Amino acid sequence: MSTTTRAYSSVIQGLFVICAIVLLTVVPTLYIVARRAEHARRPAVADACAAEVERGGKRGGRGERGCGGVLVGAGRRFEGGADGGERGSGGTGQMRSAEDVGRVLRDEYLVMLQRLRTMPKPVICGMNGLAAGIGASFALACDIRIAAEDAYLSEAFANLGLGPDGGVSWMLPRFIGRGRALEMFYTADRLSATDAERFGVVNRVVPKESVEAECRALAQRLAAGSRAAQAAAKRAVNFAEGAGFEEAVEFESFLQETCAGGADFREGVAAFLAKRKPDFGTGDG
């Protein structure tokens, strides 16, 4: 193990689980919660997170109502970074090579992050404190972020002699601009909740004790909405991030055609004509 690798492993050891990720797959009366103790190792937390994201995504595509998920921290932080104990292969609990770092990012975290970004239902992030490193990537991969007043994002890779990871080099500049993102990467300066709200990184800032309640309330509101409309909106925004204007309009046209043939559209029109609130029920849109 190289000196750099040992230092990285030492610094990030246990941080992933300080926050104890909680994933809530929300339907009107059901919360599926994956919790881990503060000092658990990566297989416990990341595997639970991956399993619940996958279950939430599958539910989201097959007839159950509700928001795709709420991701919050159960402890003092949202997410402190990756757990060094997970990085090695063979179950040794040691980071055995620099190649292991890349392997985990490519083969494990990429799957979870991409699932958050592409699952057809909304994913809400409750930032109840620090979101650092891979934790910041999880936060940014969600659709909506509600932050505590003392929450902040940290990209301190420069302090470890490392470049950014977890797709943050793609996500963060899209929120705060290239210059500010590079400054954070170069200096390891934190982005406070107040500034994050000002730049559009978080949707709103609330008292720390209200973060989970705010997330749940929004999730319940979204659960009553049209699944088809939410899925179409997410697909459209994801597509447009890598497309030109004309391509975006063409893709929107395709999505509108798809939605216009669905039950949610028929219910929405009927509710509008009857001057009542739509009831999107439990159909698939």
C-alpha positions in Angstrom: 0.0 0.0 0.0 1.4 3.4 -1.0 1.9 6.3 1.4 -0.9 8.2 -0.4 -3.2 5.3 -0.3 -2.6 4.7 3.4 -3.2 8.4 4.2 -6.4 8.4 2.2 -7.6 5.2 3.9 -6.8 6.7 7.4 -8.6 9.9 6.8 -11.8 8.5 5.4 -12.0 5.5 7.7 -15.4 5.3 9.2 -16.7 8.6 7.8 -19.2 7.0 5.5 -21.1 5.7 8.4 -21.0 8.6 10.8 -24.1 10.0 9.1 -25.8 6.6 8.8 -27.7 7.0 5.5 -31.4 6.5 5.8 -33.3 5.8 2.6 -37.1 6.2 2.7 -39.0 4.8 -0.2 -42.3 6.7 0.2 -45.8 5.7 -0.6 -48.8 7.4 1.1 -48.7 5.2 4.2 -45.4 3.2 3.9 -41.8 4.1 4.7 -39.1 1.6 4.0 -36.0 2.6 6.1 -32.5 1.3 5.8 -30.4 2.3 8.8 -26.9 1.6 10.0 -25.2 2.1 13.3 -22.7 5.0 13.4 -19.6 2.7 13.5 -20.7 0.1 10.9 -18.5 -0.6 7.9 -19.3 0.0 4.2 -21.0 -3.2 3.2 -23.6 -2.4 5.8 -24.4 1.1 4.7 -23.6 1.2 1.0 -25.2 -2.2 0.5 -28.3 -1.1 2.3 -28.4 2.1 0.3 -28.0 0.2 -3.0 -30.6 -2.4 -2.1 -33.2 0.2 -1.1 -32.5 2.4 -4.2 -33.0 -0.6 -6.4 -36.2 -1.7 -4.6 -37.5 1.9 -4.7 -36.8 2.1 -8.4 -38.6 -1.2 -9.1 -41.6 -0.2 -7.0 -41.6 3.1 -8.9 -42.0 1.3 -12.2 -44.7 -1.2 -11.3 -47.9 0.3 -10.0 -47.2 1.6 -6.5 -47.8 5.3 -5.9 -45.4 7.7 -4.2 -42.1 9.4 -4.4 -39.1 7.4 -5.3 -37.3 8.1 -2.1 -36.0 10.4 0.6 -32.3 10.3 1.5 -31.4 11.8 4.8 -28.8 11.4 7.5 -29.7 9.8 10.8 -26.9 11.3 12.8 -25.0 14.6 12.9 -24.2 14.7 9.2 -25.8 13.8 5.9 -22.7 12.0 4.6 -19.1 12.4 5.5 -17.4 10.5 2.7 -16.4 7.0 1.7 -15.5 4.4 4.3 -11.9 3.3 4.0 -12.6 -0.1 5.2 -14.7 -1.0 2.1 -12.0 -0.1 -0.4 -9.9 -3.2 -0.3 -10.9 -6.5 -2.1 -11.1 -9.9 -0.5 -12.9 -8.7 2.6 -9.6 -7.6 4.3 -10.9 -4.2 5.3 -7.8 -2.6 3.9 -7.3 -0.5 0.8 -4.7 -2.7 -1.0 -4.0 -0.6 -4.1 -4.7 2.6 -5.9 -6.6 0.5 -8.4 -9.1 -0.5 -5.7 -10.1 3.2 -5.4 -11.0 3.4 -9.0 -12.7 0.0 -9.0 -15.0 0.9 -6.1 -16.0 4.2 -7.8 -16.6 2.6 -11.2 -18.2 -0.7 -10.1 -20.1 0.3 -7.0 -20.8 4.0 -6.5 -21.5 4.7 -10.1 -24.3 2.2 -10.1 -25.9 3.8 -7.0 -25.5 7.4 -8.2 -26.8 6.6 -11.7 -29.8 4.9 -10.2 -30.6 8.0 -8.1 -30.3 10.2 -11.2 -32.4 8.0 -13.5 -35.0 6.3 -11.5 -38.4 7.5 -12.9 -39.6 9.0 -9.6 -38.4 12.0 -7.6 -35.7 11.5 -5.1 -35.4 14.1 -2.2 -32.2 14.6 -0.2 -32.4 15.9 3.3 -29.0 17.5 4.1 -29.0 17.6 7.9 -25.3 18.4 8.1 -22.0 17.8 6.3 -22.1 16.4 2.8 -18.5 15.6 1.8 -16.8 13.7 -0.9 -18.9 10.9 -2.2 -21.6 12.1 0.2 -21.8 15.3 -1.7 -22.2 13.3 -4.9 -25.1 11.4 -3.4 -26.7 14.7 -2.4 -26.2 16.3 -5.9 -27.5 13.1 -7.6 -30.9 13.6 -5.9 -33.6 15.7 -7.6 -34.4 18.0 -4.7 -32.3 19.0 -1.7 -33.6 20.4 1.6 -30.7 21.5 3.9 -30.4 22.3 7.5 -29.1 25.8 8.4 -25.7 24.4 9.5 -25.3 22.0 6.5 -22.6 22.4 4.0 -20.9 20.7 1.1 -17.2 19.9 1.1 -14.9 18.7 -1.6 -11.7 18.3 0.3 -9.9 16.0 -2.1 -7.1 18.5 -2.7 -6.1 18.1 1.0 -5.5 14.4 0.2 -3.7 14.9 -3.1 -6.7 13.5 -5.0 -9.0 14.7 -7.8 -12.8 14.9 -7.4 -14.9 11.7 -7.7 -18.4 10.4 -7.7 -19.3 12.5 -10.8 -19.0 15.8 -8.8 -16.8 17.3 -11.6 -19.9 16.9 -13.9 -22.6 17.9 -11.4 -21.2 20.7 -9.3 -20.2 23.1 -12.2 -23.7 22.8 -13.5 -25.0 24.2 -10.2 -22.5 26.8 -9.3 -20.4 27.4 -12.5 -17.0 26.3 -13.6 -15.1 28.9 -11.7 -16.7 28.4 -8.4 -16.5 24.6 -8.7 -12.8 24.7 -9.6 -12.1 27.0 -6.6 -13.8 24.5 -4.3 -11.7 21.7 -5.8 -8.5 23.7 -5.6 -9.0 25.1 -2.1 -11.2 22.5 -0.3 -13.3 25.5 0.9 -16.8 24.6 2.1 -20.1 25.7 0.5 -22.5 26.7 3.2 -26.2 26.0 3.1 -26.9 29.7 2.7 -24.6 30.0 -0.3 -25.8 26.7 -1.7 -29.4 28.0 -1.6 -28.3 31.2 -3.3 -26.6 29.3 -6.1 -29.5 26.9 -6.5 -27.7 23.8 -5.2 -30.3 23.3 -2.5 -34.0 24.1 -2.9 -34.4 25.5 0.6 -32.8 25.8 4.0 -34.8 24.9 7.1 -34.0 24.5 10.9 -32.0 21.3 11.5 -34.8 19.6 13.5 -37.2 20.2 10.6 -35.2 18.6 7.8 -36.8 15.1 7.9 -40.3 16.4 8.4 -39.9 18.8 5.5 -38.7 15.9 3.3 -41.6 13.7 4.4 -44.2 16.5 3.7 -42.8 17.1 0.2 -42.7 13.4 -0.5 -46.3 13.0 0.5 -47.3 15.9 -1.7 -45.4 14.4 -4.7 -47.0 11.0 -3.9 -50.4 12.4 -4.7 -49.1 13.7 -8.1 -49.0 12.2 -11.5 -46.3 9.5 -11.8 -46.3 10.0 -15.6 -45.7 13.7 -15.4 -43.0 13.3 -12.8 -41.2 10.6 -14.8 -41.5 12.7 -18.0 -40.1 15.8 -16.3 -37.1 13.9 -15.0 -36.4 12.2 -18.3 -36.7 15.5 -20.1 -34.3 17.4 -17.8 -31.8 14.5 -17.9 -31.9 14.4 -21.6 -31.6 18.1 -22.1 -28.4 18.3 -20.0 -26.6 16.7 -22.9 -28.7 17.9 -25.8 -29.2 21.0 -28.0 -32.4 23.1 -27.9 -34.0 21.5 -30.9 -33.2 18.0 -29.6 -34.7 18.9 -26.3 -37.9 20.1 -28.0 -38.1 16.9 -30.0 -37.7 14.8 -27.0 -40.3 16.8 -25.1 -42.7 16.2 -28.1 -42.1 12.4 -27.8 -42.8 12.5 -24.0 -45.9 14.6 -24.5 -47.2 12.1 -27.1 -46.6 9.3 -24.6 -48.2 11.0 -21.7 -51.2 12.1 -23.8 -52.2 8.5 -24.3 -52.2 7.7 -20.6 -54.7 7.5 -17.8 -53.1 10.4 -15.9 -53.7 12.8 -18.8 -57.3 11.7 -19.1 -57.9 12.2 -15.4 -56.1 15.6 -15.4 -58.3 16.8 -18.2 -61.5 15.5 -16.6 -60.6 17.1 -13.3 -59.8 20.5 -15.0 -63.2 20.4 -16.8 -65.0 19.5 -13.6 -63.1 22.1 -11.6 -61.9 19.6 -9.1 -58.5 18.3 -7.9 -57.2 15.4 -10.0 -57.1 11.9 -8.4 -54.3 10.0 -10.1 -55.0 6.9 -8.1 -52.7 3.9 -8.4 -52.4 3.6 -12.2 -49.2 3.7 -14.2 -50.0 7.1 -15.8 
